[in-house]
Amino acid sequence: MPLISNPASAIPARLQGLHLFHYDGAPCAQRVRFVLGEKGLRRGREERFDAVSDAAVRAEDNRWVSRSVSLAKRDHMSQTYAEIHPDMVVPALVHDGRLYLESLDIIEYLDDAFGGPRLIPTEASLRSAVFERVEQAKVLHLSIRYVTFRWGLGGLARLSLAERQKLADLARNGNDGENLVQFYNGYSNRSIPEAVYENHLQQLYSAFCEVDSTLSDGRPFLTGDALTIADAFWAMKILRLIECGYPVHTQHPALYRWYASIAARPSFRNEVMGKNRLASGAFRLKAGVESLLGIGLRRAVQQAAFA
Ligand SMILES: N[C@@H](CCC(=O)N[C@@H](CS)C(=O)NCC(=O)O)C(=O)O
């Protein structure tokens, strides 16, 4: 259910207009920002995610209020945010006091509720092709997490014992729908076998080969001639993996050409990259150095390609 009727938090009910709880570097939030941009809805004021002053709760016309929930500072692992999103992940959207969770549900809501180009086709066969690609992207969500943590974030994302205890306590109020407790335990105490990470990378590699071959017919968008939410889901995955050092341009040239055309759109440049540019550049720099040293994701992908 996209609409959460009785959130534990009193914050959503107070917000007027559009407010997005998000993080600049999170692909799940980036796809929502991309869609907002394509619908002509621009990023407006920045507010603390828990701000509720009279000025903070208002939004300007055709702009959304940015409520950044820093994953780096662990804002999402707080009582305040867990009451807004019980799974403690971004994004969450509020429109005129109503709370929506899950990026796909949020995107479907935005496509229906606002003008601008339709990003979900109504024609049945096209619609089912789009949702097939979106489903495929959703299944790979976990693989993106494993690859990002193993080759992108490294030690930065390990939680202390106290942080893990706090996360487990907060998760007791929800159903830990994204399995953060188990994941962070395994990741932080280094008990996830290397083969698990490699398997996730292999799954991404195989999927990228398949999408690359579909795009080799020269079509401008994933499902044909029109931009859809399938492009939004996939482009953010490619961005994330490029940041971690995946050599998309050499391994999957048609996929890379398509990605570059999506990345050139104003909605991508402004709403996805915008304030993310610096952090994204830092990740790419780290990946570039690792590649020169013959380690990191670039090297692991080359091994996956020969597996
Ligand atoms: N199914 C959710 C997935 C949300 C999700 O996993 N978000 C990630 C960022 S892409 C997150 O907030 N992760 C928190 C963490 O890694 O600690 C959606 O698409 O809305």
The ligand as an SDF file (V2000), in Angstrom:
LIG
                    3D

 20 19  0  0  0  0  0  0  0  0999 V2000
   12.1920   -0.7100   -1.6130 N   0  0  0  0  0  0  0  0  0  0  0  0
   12.6900    0.4890   -1.1880 C   0  0  0  0  0  0  0  0  0  0  0  0
   14.1820    0.4120   -0.9880 C   0  0  0  0  0  0  0  0  0  0  0  0
   14.6510    1.5860   -0.2230 C   0  0  0  0  0  0  0  0  0  0  0  0
   16.1300    1.4640    0.1360 C   0  0  0  0  0  0  0  0  0  0  0  0
   16.6860    0.3580    0.2850 O   0  0  0  0  0  0  0  0  0  0  0  0
   16.7710    2.6180    0.2730 N   0  0  0  0  0  0  0  0  0  0  0  0
   18.1860    2.6420    0.5720 C   0  0  0  0  0  0  0  0  0  0  0  0
   18.8930    3.6910   -0.2800 C   0  0  0  0  0  0  0  0  0  0  0  0
   18.8570    3.2800   -1.9970 S   0  0  0  0  0  0  0  0  0  0  0  0
   18.4020    3.0360    2.0230 C   0  0  0  0  0  0  0  0  0  0  0  0
   17.7840    3.9570    2.5160 O   0  0  0  0  0  0  0  0  0  0  0  0
   19.3160    2.3250    2.6920 N   0  0  0  0  0  0  0  0  0  0  0  0
   19.6610    2.5690    4.0490 C   0  0  0  0  0  0  0  0  0  0  0  0
   20.9750    1.9550    4.3980 C   0  0  0  0  0  0  0  0  0  0  0  0
   21.6510    1.4350    3.5080 O   0  0  0  0  0  0  0  0  0  0  0  0
   21.3610    2.0260    5.5560 O   0  0  0  0  0  0  0  0  0  0  0  0
   12.3330    1.6020   -2.1730 C   0  0  0  0  0  0  0  0  0  0  0  0
   12.6560    1.4730   -3.3700 O   0  0  0  0  0  0  0  0  0  0  0  0
   11.7380    2.5650   -1.7140 O   0  0  0  0  0  0  0  0  0  0  0  0
  1  2  1  0
  2  3  1  0
  2 18  1  0
  3  4  1  0
  4  5  1  0
  5  6  2  0
  5  7  1  0
  7  8  1  0
  8  9  1  0
  8 11  1  0
  9 10  1  0
 11 12  2  0
 11 13  1  0
 13 14  1  0
 14 15  1  0
 15 16  2  0
 15 17  1  0
 18 19  2  0
 18 20  1  0
M  END
$$$$
